[in-house]
Amino acid sequence: MSAQLSQSLLAVFLIFCRIGGCLMVAPGFSSARVPTRVRLFIALTVSLALTPLLLGPVGARVGDAAPADMLRLIAFETFTGFVIGFMARLFFMALETLAVAIAMAIGIGGMLGTPVDDGESLPSLATLITLTAVALVFFADLHWELLRGLVASYQRLPPGETFGTRLALTEVVDKLTDAFLIALRISSPFIIYSLVINFAIGVANKLTPQLPIYFIMMPLVIGLGLLIFYLLFREYMTLFMLGFAEWLRNG
């Protein structure tokens, strides 16, 4: 009885290693604004909730494992969860990078807002975009898709098996490419707008060097940029969430 209880506890801990490794870097859960204890309790609660689904395959792997094998299993499970969570976070890292580019293209890149997801301050517009994206993950129940993907990962990567170094790097590069393509599609109108409006201002400044054209036109640049942002914000966030949801469902 004691041996069976010990085996079950080790299996639960292995489940916690993969789920905790994922939630440690997953968007929304890994925010610095979420206290460490809360993140720990969330990971522990999710692990206990998923234990009935995963105890069979994980418990069979724990069975006769030696202490050295258990340490290897713990490291592999934590690394597997970390890679899954990191690939999800790549989408938000790409969105954050291009959101800063959008703020700079509009002309409000110097207006820093309150840091929300990370400790580093971002332009207020970039903070709004990333905060909206994180909120939509929970409003659209995509965090459940992340948990479903974690459960499905035990079929593709049973306990004791993990991403090879080459496979992990390939997966990360592929997901980073997809994430930046989606973010670039979102930010491309603002980049084009910035090029066109700054080219027009440069030409006007050459034609009338006596006037400070740049400072005169700056309110117009910001106003038009914010108008474009207002008109297309819903479509941009929908495009991003569809791309993120597709990755969560298809992996």
N, C-alpha and C positions, 0 to 999 in steps of 0.2 A: 504493500500500500504506500509506504514511504517512497519507494523507488518510482512508483507511478506518479505520485504527486510531484516529486522532484522533476521528472521528465516533462510533466505538463507545465510546470513553472518555467522551465528552460525554453519550452516551445513558445510560451506566451512572450518571454523576453526576446526571443528571436523575431517574433512578429513585431514587437515594439521597436526593434532595431531598424527594420526596413521602413516601417511607417514613420517612426521618429526621424530617421535620416531624410525622408522625403519632406515631411512638414517643417524640418529645420530650415529649408531653403525655398519651400514652395511659396508662391505669391499669396499675400494676405496673411498667412499663418506666421511667416518669418519676419514680419514687420518689427522694427525696433520699438514701435509704440505698443506692442503686445507684451505684457510682462513675461519674464522667463517662466515663472511658475504656471501661468495660464497656458503657455505653449506646451509645457511639460504635461499638464493635466489633460489638455486636448489630445496630445499624442497617446497618452496612456488610456484615455477613455475610448478613443477610436480603436486602439489595439485590442482592448477587451471586448469591444462590440463586434469586431471582426474575427475574434478567436474561434467561435463555433464554425465559421466557414473555412478557416485555415489550419485548425488544430490537427486535422488528419495528416496532410502532407508534411507539415512542419514537424509534428510529433514523430512521424516515422523516420525522419532524417536525424532527429535528436537521439533516438533510441539507444544505440550502443556507442555513441560518439565519445572519444577520449577527450580529456581536458584540452589538449592541443588542437584537436579538431573543432571543439566548441569555440575556442578563440578565433580560429579561422572562419567559422560560420558567422560569428558576431561581426567580424571585420567585413566579410563579403556582403552580408545582409545590410549593414549600415551603408556601405559603398553603393550597393544597388539602389537603395532608397534615395541616397543623395543624388545620384545621376538622374533618376526619374524626376525628382523635385527641381533639380537644376535646369533640366530641359524645359520644364514648365516656366521657370523664372526667366529663361532666355527671351521669351516673347515680351515680357514686361521690361526687361533691360533694353531690348531693341526699341520698344515704344517710348521708353523714357529718354533714350538718346535722341530719337527723332523728334520728340516733343520739345526738347531743348532747342533743336534746330528750328522748329516752328516758331517758338518764342523769339528767337534771334531774327528770323526772317521777317516777322511782323514788326520788330523794333522794340520789344519789351523784354529782351533777354536779361537786361540789368535789373529788373524788378524781381528780387528774390522773394519766394514765399516760404511758408513754414514747412520744414521737412516732415513728411508723413511716413513714407515707407522706409527710408534710410535716414542716416544721421546727417547727410550732406544736403545743404539747401539747394533747391532748384528754382528756376523762374516760376513765378506764380501760375502761369499758364500751363507749364509742364506738370506742376503739382496737381492742378485741376484734372488734367488728362489722365495721369497715372492713378489718382485717387478714384476717379470715375470708373476706370477699367477694373480696379480691384473690387469696388463695390458691385459692379455688374457681374463679376464672377460669382458672388454669393446670391445676388438677386436672380440670376439665371440658373441657379443650382448647378453651376459647373464644378463646384467643389465636390459634389457627389460623383461627378464623372471622374475626378481625380482619384477619389477613393475606389471607384469601380476599376479604374486602370491599375491601381495598386493590387487589388485582388486578382485581376487578370494576369498581372506580372508573375504570379506564382506558377502559372501554367507555362509561360515562355521561359522563365528563369526560376526553376525550383530552388529550394534552399540548398546552399552549397555551391550553386553555379552563379556566376556574375558576368557582367560585361567584361570581355577582354579589353585590354588597353586600346588596341587598334579599333575594335568595334565601338567602344565608348567614345573615342575621339571622332570616329566617323559619324556616329549618331549626333554628337554635340555640334559638329560642323554643319550637318544637314539641317538640324533644327535651327541653328543660328542663321543659316541662309534663308530658310523659310520665314523666320521671324522678322529679319531685316527687310525682306521683300514686301511683307505685309505692311510693316511700318513705313517703308519708303513709298508705297502706294498711297498711304494716308497723308504723308507729308509732302508729296511731290507737287500738289497745287500751290502750296505755300513757298516752296523753293522756286518754282517758276514765277510766281508773283513777285518774289523778292528780286529775282534777276531782272524782270521786266521793269519794275518800278524804279529800281536803282539805276538801271541803264537810262531810263527816261529822265531821272533827276540829274544824272551825269551829263547828258546832252544839254538839258536846260541850263545847267550850271556853266557849261562851256559857252553857250549862246549869250548868257547874261552874267558875266563874272562879277558885276558890281553888286548883285543881290545875293544874300546867303540862302540860296535855293534850298539847300538841304534842310536847314532849320525851319524854313517856311513850310516845306512839304512834309515834315515829320509827322504832324498831327494827321494829315491825310493818309500817310502810309500806315500809321497805327490804326486809324479808323477803318480803312478799307480791309486791312488784314483781320481785324476783329469781326467785321461784317462777314467776311468769307468763312471765318471760323464758326460764327454763329449759325450760318445757313447750312453748313456741311458737317457740323459736329456729330449729329445723330448718325449719318451715313458712315462717317469715319469709325465711330465706336462700334457700329454694327458690323462693319467689315472686319475689324480687329477681333471681335468676340466670335464671329463665325470661323475665322481662321484658328483661333485658340481652341474652340469647341471641336473643330474637325481633328486637330491633333490629339485632344483628349480622348476622342472616340475611336480613332484609328491608330493612334500611337506612332 
